[in-house]
Amino acid sequence: MISYTLAVNSIFIFLTAAGLIAARGGIDRGFLLKLILTIIVAPLISLTLTRTMRQSEQEMVTVDALDRIDEVLALSPLPEAAFPAHPMNASVELQNVTFCYGGIEPAISKMSFSVQAGQTVALVGPSGGGKTTLARLISRFFDPQEGTVLLGGIDIKNIAVNELMKNIAFVFQDSRLIKGSILDNVRMARTNASRGEVIRALEAAQCMDIIEKFPKGVDTIIGAGSVHLSGGEAQRIAVARAVLKDAPVIILDEATAFADPDNERRMQAALSELAKGKTVILIAHRLSTVTGVNKIVVLKDGRIAEQGGFEELIADNSSPTATPGLFKRMWEDYRQSVEWKVGARS
């Protein structure tokens, strides 16, 4: 790009050099006038070429965007069962599940574990271990290439999509809000909900401080004028959606990822309210949030490295030469990071 721009905008330099070479035998008035005219007009040619280049660049961007839109529109919906079944409870189970996005290595490989109805299970592990992929498989955003995902003892492929969505609520770390009122954003979870039900869901999700700072309250249009929410505030609105939906299975994918300390405190209170009596699958990077769960599943490279209770996974090994488990090493690193401080030199 630098070479192209330099060459196009420096064309008069080449013309000057060519004119001098051509005029070695002498320069008459006519030749000099033509050379000067050419040098003056040359920048107009370079300007035209530059504008053409910019238009071509915009065309490439537009064509690429249209191709991606066509790719989405060409996707076929996931198949639905001819005779849908109904989940018997809010348990979740994976049986030898393998999923690959298209690369050589699978994102999830031969994974099996179960979550009993009413339990809270945390998925932890290094980045790229397959935690978010697992949450998307349980929500049936994709179907696994191998294995089965069960909800209430029923293969989710045999559950009608509308019923599956009524049974699962999810709050992902990149929560999105539409350009509409706060009321409409929350009501997306249950379109027939009354105004009072939406407000109660916002109260349970610790969102009233957000509502109170806007003159129009829940009727405030997000994205209009100067109305913008922080990442933590947007996540709390997403939690209010999940509260309003009142699904028996909750999937939380690092729901406090964008929260500052004040927002995190409110988020923890909101999530505690949301999780009452529910089956909760929690994806956590902050290990302080998993100390009280029923079971921890540690993922690494798309496989289960270990699983068990918190105390079990951090227990001291009987042999002093034994290598600590992955979760124990992660916990020790986490504690060190929490205790780390910036010290001032004396």
C-alpha positions as CSV (number, residue, x, y, z in Angstrom):
1,M,0.0,0.0,0.0
2,I,2.9,2.4,0.9
3,S,4.6,1.6,-2.4
4,Y,1.4,2.0,-4.5
5,T,0.6,5.4,-2.8
6,L,4.2,6.6,-3.2
7,A,4.4,5.6,-6.9
8,V,1.0,7.2,-7.8
9,N,1.6,10.5,-6.0
10,S,5.2,10.8,-7.2
11,I,4.5,10.4,-10.9
12,F,5.6,14.0,-11.7
13,I,9.0,13.1,-10.4
14,F,9.3,10.4,-13.0
15,L,8.0,12.7,-15.7
16,T,10.6,15.3,-14.8
17,A,13.4,12.8,-14.9
18,A,12.1,11.5,-18.3
19,G,11.8,15.0,-19.6
20,L,15.4,15.8,-18.7
21,I,16.7,12.6,-20.3
22,A,14.7,13.3,-23.4
23,A,16.0,16.9,-23.6
24,R,19.7,16.1,-23.5
25,G,20.1,17.6,-26.9
26,G,18.4,20.8,-25.9
27,I,15.1,22.1,-24.6
28,D,12.9,24.2,-26.9
29,R,10.0,26.3,-25.7
30,G,7.3,23.9,-27.0
31,F,8.8,20.9,-25.3
32,L,9.1,22.8,-22.0
33,L,5.5,23.9,-22.1
34,K,4.3,20.4,-22.8
35,L,6.4,19.0,-20.0
36,I,5.2,21.6,-17.5
37,L,1.5,21.0,-18.6
38,T,2.0,17.2,-18.1
39,I,3.6,17.7,-14.6
40,I,0.6,19.9,-13.6
41,V,-2.0,17.4,-15.0
42,A,-0.3,14.4,-13.5
43,P,-1.6,14.9,-10.0
44,L,-5.1,14.8,-11.3
45,I,-4.4,11.4,-12.7
46,S,-3.0,10.2,-9.4
47,L,-6.1,11.6,-7.6
48,T,-8.4,9.7,-9.9
49,L,-6.4,6.5,-9.4
50,T,-6.5,7.0,-5.6
51,R,-10.3,7.5,-5.6
52,T,-10.7,4.4,-7.8
53,M,-8.6,2.4,-5.3
54,R,-10.7,3.6,-2.4
55,Q,-13.9,2.7,-4.2
56,S,-12.5,-0.7,-5.0
57,E,-11.6,-1.2,-1.3
58,Q,-15.2,-0.3,-0.3
59,E,-16.6,-2.7,-2.9
60,M,-14.4,-5.5,-1.4
61,V,-15.7,-4.7,2.1
62,T,-19.3,-4.7,0.9
63,V,-19.0,-7.9,-1.1
64,D,-17.4,-9.6,1.9
65,A,-20.2,-8.5,4.2
66,L,-22.9,-9.6,1.7
67,D,-21.1,-13.0,1.3
68,R,-21.2,-13.5,5.1
69,I,-24.9,-12.5,5.2
70,D,-25.6,-15.0,2.5
71,E,-23.7,-17.7,4.4
72,V,-25.9,-17.2,7.4
73,L,-29.1,-17.1,5.4
74,A,-28.1,-20.3,3.6
75,L,-27.8,-22.2,6.9
76,S,-30.4,-24.9,7.4
77,P,-32.2,-25.0,10.7
78,L,-31.4,-27.9,13.0
79,P,-33.7,-30.8,12.4
80,E,-36.7,-31.3,14.7
81,A,-38.1,-34.6,15.8
82,A,-41.4,-35.7,14.2
83,F,-42.7,-36.8,17.6
84,P,-41.2,-34.5,20.2
85,A,-40.6,-35.8,23.7
86,H,-40.8,-33.9,27.0
87,P,-38.0,-33.7,29.5
88,M,-38.8,-35.4,32.8
89,N,-36.8,-33.1,35.0
90,A,-34.1,-30.5,35.0
91,S,-31.1,-32.8,34.9
92,V,-28.4,-32.5,32.2
93,E,-26.1,-35.3,31.0
94,L,-23.5,-35.6,28.3
95,Q,-22.7,-39.1,26.9
96,N,-19.4,-39.4,24.9
97,V,-19.9,-36.0,23.2
98,T,-17.5,-35.0,20.5
99,F,-17.7,-31.7,18.6
100,C,-15.5,-30.1,16.0
101,Y,-15.8,-26.6,14.5
102,G,-14.2,-27.7,11.3
103,G,-10.5,-27.9,12.2
104,I,-8.4,-31.0,12.7
105,E,-8.6,-31.0,16.5
106,P,-12.0,-31.4,18.1
107,A,-13.1,-28.7,20.6
108,I,-14.8,-31.4,22.7
109,S,-13.7,-35.0,22.7
110,K,-15.5,-38.0,24.2
111,M,-16.9,-36.0,27.1
112,S,-19.3,-37.5,29.6
113,F,-20.6,-36.1,32.9
114,S,-24.0,-35.5,34.5
115,V,-25.7,-32.7,36.5
116,Q,-28.5,-33.7,38.7
117,A,-31.7,-31.6,38.9
118,G,-31.1,-28.7,41.3
119,Q,-27.3,-29.1,41.4
120,T,-24.8,-26.3,40.6
121,V,-21.9,-27.5,38.6
122,A,-18.9,-25.3,37.7
123,L,-16.8,-25.7,34.5
124,V,-13.3,-24.5,34.9
125,G,-10.0,-24.9,33.1
126,P,-7.5,-23.1,30.8
127,S,-8.7,-21.0,27.9
128,G,-9.5,-23.1,24.9
129,G,-10.5,-26.1,27.0
130,G,-14.1,-26.2,25.5
131,K,-16.1,-24.6,28.3
132,T,-18.1,-22.2,26.1
133,T,-18.5,-24.8,23.4
134,L,-20.0,-27.1,26.0
135,A,-22.5,-24.5,27.0
136,R,-23.5,-23.9,23.4
137,L,-24.0,-27.7,22.8
138,I,-26.3,-27.9,25.9
139,S,-28.3,-25.0,24.6
140,R,-28.3,-26.7,21.2
141,F,-26.8,-23.9,19.2
142,F,-24.9,-26.8,17.5
143,D,-25.4,-30.6,17.4
144,P,-22.4,-32.8,18.3
145,Q,-20.9,-35.0,15.6
146,E,-20.8,-37.9,18.1
147,G,-22.5,-38.6,21.4
148,T,-25.7,-37.4,23.0
149,V,-26.8,-34.4,25.1
150,L,-29.7,-35.2,27.4
151,L,-32.1,-32.9,29.2
152,G,-34.3,-34.5,31.7
153,G,-33.3,-37.9,30.3
154,I,-34.4,-37.0,26.8
155,D,-32.0,-36.4,23.9
156,I,-32.3,-32.6,23.1
157,K,-32.6,-33.5,19.4
158,N,-36.0,-35.0,20.3
159,I,-37.3,-32.0,22.2
160,A,-39.1,-29.3,20.3
161,V,-37.1,-26.1,19.9
162,N,-39.6,-23.9,21.6
163,E,-39.9,-26.2,24.6
164,L,-36.1,-26.6,24.8
165,M,-35.7,-22.8,24.9
166,K,-38.3,-22.6,27.6
167,N,-36.3,-25.0,29.7
168,I,-32.9,-23.3,29.4
169,A,-31.9,-19.8,30.2
170,F,-28.4,-18.5,29.5
171,V,-26.3,-15.5,30.4
172,F,-23.2,-15.3,28.3
173,Q,-20.2,-13.0,28.9
174,D,-20.9,-11.0,25.8
175,S,-24.5,-10.1,26.6
176,R,-26.2,-8.2,23.8
177,L,-29.0,-5.6,24.1
178,I,-31.1,-4.4,21.2
179,K,-31.8,-0.7,20.5
180,G,-35.0,-0.5,22.3
181,S,-36.4,0.2,25.8
182,I,-35.1,-1.6,28.9
183,L,-38.6,-3.0,29.2
184,D,-38.5,-4.5,25.7
185,N,-35.0,-5.9,26.2
186,V,-36.1,-7.8,29.3
187,R,-39.4,-8.8,27.9
188,M,-37.7,-10.6,25.0
189,A,-37.4,-13.6,27.4
190,R,-41.2,-13.8,27.7
191,T,-43.1,-11.6,25.3
192,N,-46.4,-11.9,27.2
193,A,-45.0,-10.8,30.5
194,S,-46.7,-7.8,32.2
195,R,-45.0,-4.6,33.0
196,G,-45.1,-5.5,36.7
197,E,-43.5,-8.9,36.1
198,V,-40.6,-7.2,34.2
199,I,-40.1,-4.7,37.0
200,R,-40.0,-7.5,39.6
201,A,-37.4,-9.3,37.4
202,L,-35.3,-6.1,37.3
203,E,-35.5,-5.8,41.1
204,A,-34.4,-9.4,41.5
205,A,-31.5,-8.8,39.1
206,Q,-30.3,-5.8,41.2
207,C,-31.1,-3.4,38.3
208,M,-33.1,-0.7,40.0
209,D,-30.0,1.6,40.3
210,I,-29.8,1.5,36.5
211,I,-33.5,2.3,36.1
212,E,-33.5,5.1,38.6
213,K,-30.7,7.1,36.9
214,F,-32.8,7.6,33.8
215,P,-35.9,10.0,33.8
216,K,-38.0,7.6,31.7
217,G,-37.1,4.5,33.9
218,V,-37.8,1.2,32.2
219,D,-39.0,3.0,29.1
220,T,-35.6,4.4,28.4
221,I,-34.3,3.6,24.9
222,I,-30.9,2.0,25.1
223,G,-28.6,3.4,22.4
224,A,-30.6,6.5,21.8
225,G,-29.0,9.9,22.4
226,S,-26.5,9.5,25.2
227,V,-28.0,6.4,26.8
228,H,-25.4,3.7,27.0
229,L,-24.8,1.0,29.6
230,S,-21.5,-0.4,30.8
231,G,-20.6,-4.0,30.3
232,G,-21.6,-4.9,33.9
233,E,-24.9,-3.1,33.6
234,A,-25.7,-4.9,30.4
235,Q,-25.0,-8.2,32.0
236,R,-27.4,-7.4,34.9
237,I,-30.1,-6.6,32.3
238,A,-29.4,-10.0,30.7
239,V,-29.7,-11.6,34.2
240,A,-33.1,-9.9,34.5
241,R,-34.1,-11.6,31.2
242,A,-33.2,-15.0,32.7
243,V,-35.1,-14.2,35.9
244,L,-38.2,-13.3,33.9
245,K,-37.8,-16.5,31.8
246,D,-37.8,-18.6,35.0
247,A,-36.3,-21.7,33.2
248,P,-35.4,-24.7,35.3
249,V,-31.8,-24.9,33.7
250,I,-29.5,-21.9,33.9
251,I,-26.2,-21.6,32.0
252,L,-23.9,-18.8,33.1
253,D,-20.8,-18.3,30.9
254,E,-18.6,-16.0,33.1
255,A,-21.5,-13.7,33.8
256,T,-19.4,-11.3,35.8
257,A,-16.7,-10.9,33.2
258,F,-17.2,-7.2,32.6
259,A,-18.2,-6.2,36.1
260,D,-16.3,-3.7,38.3
261,P,-16.3,-4.4,42.1
262,D,-19.7,-2.7,42.7
263,N,-21.3,-4.4,39.7
264,E,-19.8,-7.7,40.6
265,R,-21.3,-7.5,44.1
266,R,-24.7,-6.7,42.7
267,M,-24.3,-9.5,40.0
268,Q,-23.5,-12.1,42.7
269,A,-26.6,-11.1,44.6
270,A,-28.7,-11.3,41.3
271,L,-27.2,-14.7,40.3
272,S,-27.9,-16.1,43.8
273,E,-31.5,-15.1,43.4
274,L,-31.6,-16.5,39.9
275,A,-30.1,-19.9,40.9
276,K,-32.6,-20.7,43.7
277,G,-34.1,-24.1,43.0
278,K,-32.5,-24.3,39.5
279,T,-30.0,-26.5,37.8
280,V,-27.0,-24.3,37.2
281,I,-24.1,-24.8,34.9
282,L,-21.5,-22.2,35.7
283,I,-18.5,-21.4,33.6
284,A,-16.0,-19.6,35.8
285,H,-12.6,-18.0,35.4
286,R,-12.7,-16.3,38.9
287,L,-12.3,-19.4,41.0
288,S,-13.6,-17.6,44.1
289,T,-17.1,-18.2,42.6
290,V,-16.9,-22.0,42.6
291,T,-16.1,-22.7,46.2
292,G,-19.7,-23.6,47.2
293,V,-20.8,-25.5,44.1
294,N,-21.9,-29.2,44.2
295,K,-19.3,-30.3,41.6
296,I,-16.4,-28.9,39.7
297,V,-15.5,-30.2,36.2
298,V,-12.0,-29.3,35.1
299,L,-11.6,-29.1,31.3
300,K,-8.3,-29.1,29.3
301,D,-7.9,-29.4,25.5
302,G,-11.6,-30.5,25.1
303,R,-11.4,-33.3,27.7
304,I,-12.2,-33.7,31.4
305,A,-9.0,-33.5,33.3
306,E,-10.6,-34.1,36.7
307,Q,-13.9,-33.6,38.5
308,G,-15.2,-33.6,42.1
309,G,-16.0,-31.3,45.0
310,F,-13.9,-28.2,45.8
311,E,-12.4,-29.6,49.0
312,E,-11.6,-32.9,47.2
313,L,-9.8,-31.2,44.3
314,I,-7.6,-29.0,46.5
315,A,-6.8,-31.7,49.1
316,D,-3.1,-32.3,49.8
317,N,-1.7,-35.3,48.0
318,S,-0.6,-38.1,50.3
319,S,2.9,-38.3,48.7
320,P,5.1,-35.3,49.0
321,T,6.5,-36.0,45.5
322,A,3.1,-36.3,43.9
323,T,2.2,-33.6,41.2
324,P,-0.7,-31.4,42.3
325,G,-3.9,-31.7,40.1
326,L,-4.7,-29.1,37.5
327,F,-7.4,-27.5,39.7
328,K,-5.2,-27.3,42.7
329,R,-2.5,-25.6,40.6
330,M,-5.1,-23.2,39.2
331,W,-6.3,-22.4,42.8
332,E,-2.8,-21.8,44.1
333,D,-2.1,-19.4,41.1
334,Y,-5.4,-17.7,41.7
335,R,-4.7,-17.1,45.4
336,Q,-1.3,-15.7,44.5
337,S,-2.8,-13.3,42.0
338,V,-5.4,-12.1,44.5
339,E,-2.7,-11.4,47.1
340,W,-0.4,-9.7,44.6
341,K,0.0,-6.0,45.2
342,V,2.0,-3.1,43.7
343,G,4.5,-2.1,46.4
344,A,6.1,1.3,46.7
345,R,9.9,1.5,47.1
346,S,11.1,3.2,50.3
